[in-house]
Amino acid sequence: PFFGRPAYSNTAPALIARTYGLKLYAACVVRKPGVRFEVKVEPVDCPVTDDRDADVAAATANVQAQFERFLREAPEQWMWAHRRWD
């Protein structure tokens, strides 16, 4: 889900993190006054259970939830070049 609606989402980051036991992070760059930028990086929970598909779906949903938080903090910083919902 993205803003409460099912949305196209890339599951590869969650799949790779879960498969190889890696930490998963979401990041964004925020433009600041002048020629300055702030990079925000947040850890994302990636469950590991006996159900790989459910783990990947949960971790992907957690990534989307973090991007929702980033977007709500500074909506003027965002632009989508592709369709999120259909």
C-alpha positions as CSV (number, residue, x, y, z in Angstrom):
1,P,0.0,0.0,0.0
2,F,1.0,3.6,-0.6
3,F,-1.2,6.3,1.0
4,G,-3.8,3.6,1.8
5,R,-4.1,2.2,-1.8
6,P,-2.4,-0.8,-3.4
7,A,0.4,0.6,-5.6
8,Y,3.0,-0.8,-7.9
9,S,6.2,-1.4,-5.8
10,N,9.6,-2.9,-6.5
11,T,10.1,-6.0,-4.3
12,A,13.7,-6.5,-5.2
13,P,15.3,-4.6,-2.3
14,A,13.2,-6.5,0.2
15,L,14.0,-9.8,-1.5
16,I,17.7,-9.2,-1.7
17,A,17.8,-8.0,2.0
18,R,15.9,-11.0,3.2
19,T,17.7,-13.6,1.0
20,Y,21.2,-12.4,2.0
21,G,20.5,-11.3,5.6
22,L,21.2,-7.6,4.8
23,K,19.9,-4.5,6.5
24,L,17.3,-2.6,4.5
25,Y,17.2,1.2,4.3
26,A,15.1,3.8,2.7
27,A,16.7,7.1,1.7
28,C,15.8,10.5,0.3
29,V,17.6,13.7,-0.5
30,V,16.0,17.0,0.5
31,R,17.0,20.3,-1.3
32,K,18.0,23.0,1.2
33,P,18.4,26.8,0.6
34,G,21.3,27.6,-1.6
35,V,23.2,24.7,-3.1
36,R,22.8,22.4,-0.1
37,F,21.2,19.0,0.3
38,E,20.3,16.8,3.2
39,V,20.4,13.0,2.9
40,K,18.0,11.2,5.1
41,V,18.4,7.4,5.7
42,E,16.1,5.3,7.8
43,P,16.3,1.6,8.6
44,V,13.3,-0.5,7.4
45,D,12.2,-3.7,9.2
46,C,12.7,-6.8,7.1
47,P,11.1,-9.8,8.7
48,V,12.6,-13.3,8.3
49,T,10.2,-16.1,9.0
50,D,9.4,-19.5,7.3
51,D,7.3,-17.6,4.7
52,R,9.6,-15.8,2.3
53,D,6.8,-14.3,0.2
54,A,5.0,-12.9,3.2
55,D,8.4,-11.5,4.5
56,V,9.1,-9.8,1.2
57,A,5.6,-8.3,1.0
58,A,5.8,-7.0,4.6
59,A,9.3,-5.5,4.0
60,T,8.1,-3.9,0.8
61,A,5.1,-2.4,2.6
62,N,7.5,-1.1,5.3
63,V,9.6,0.6,2.6
64,Q,6.5,2.2,1.1
65,A,5.4,3.4,4.6
66,Q,8.8,5.1,5.1
67,F,8.5,6.8,1.8
68,E,5.1,8.1,2.8
69,R,6.7,9.6,5.9
70,F,9.4,11.2,3.8
71,L,6.8,12.6,1.4
72,R,4.6,14.0,4.2
73,E,7.6,15.8,5.8
74,A,8.3,17.7,2.5
75,P,5.7,17.1,-0.2
76,E,7.1,20.0,-2.3
77,Q,10.3,18.0,-2.8
78,W,8.6,15.1,-4.6
79,M,7.7,14.4,-8.2
80,W,6.7,11.0,-9.7
81,A,7.6,10.2,-13.3
82,H,5.5,7.1,-13.4
83,R,2.0,5.9,-12.4
84,R,1.8,4.7,-8.8
85,W,-1.8,3.5,-8.9
86,D,-3.9,1.6,-11.4
